[in-house]
């Protein structure tokens, strides 16, 4: 994924359909890799020559889009991994960092579902 597009998305300069369309093929490869026990899954970010601070509102936006049915658990997981792994993104606070980690690691923190997302949103308040 072009990480500049992700930044634009978080800044409301690009819409949800454009983001989803830009990562669908990557998510298929990611899903297939995770289906194999013990395998690693590729997370591909390009154009990461900028700095952007992930704020509480950014995580809330992603969670709200999930609750509205516009993003699914794979989108959230993949985007959170991109944010975590890219040096272009830093976190506003420890609370935001933990929320992104929760979204990026459902195998550790529990499946991504509406209940889990509500817990993450509450943790940001």
Secondary structure, 3 states (H helix, E strand, C coil): CEHHHHHHHHCCCCCHHHHHHHHHHHHHHHHHHHCCCCCCCCCCCECCCCCEEECHHHHHHHHHHHHCCCCCHHHHHHHHHHHHHCCCEEECCHHHHHHHHHHHCHHHHCCCCHHHHHHHHHHCC
